[in-house]
Amino acid sequence: MTKQMLKGIRVESKEELERRIYLYFDEVNREPVVYRWLYKIDEISVVEATEAGAKGNEVCNS
């Protein structure tokens, strides 16, 4: 979900917020974008994969 979607939204209740969020998901999912893997598995080392996994699992406190 993007900040752009939430930035201008004004709602009267939690239920309306939930409904608007699901409406947004429905709109985005109408034309899904297929992720294209850019790396060949032979080009990725175990160290790089481990470091990337550790970075991806960190919790952002900002």
Beta strands, then each sheet from edge to edge (+ up, - down):
end
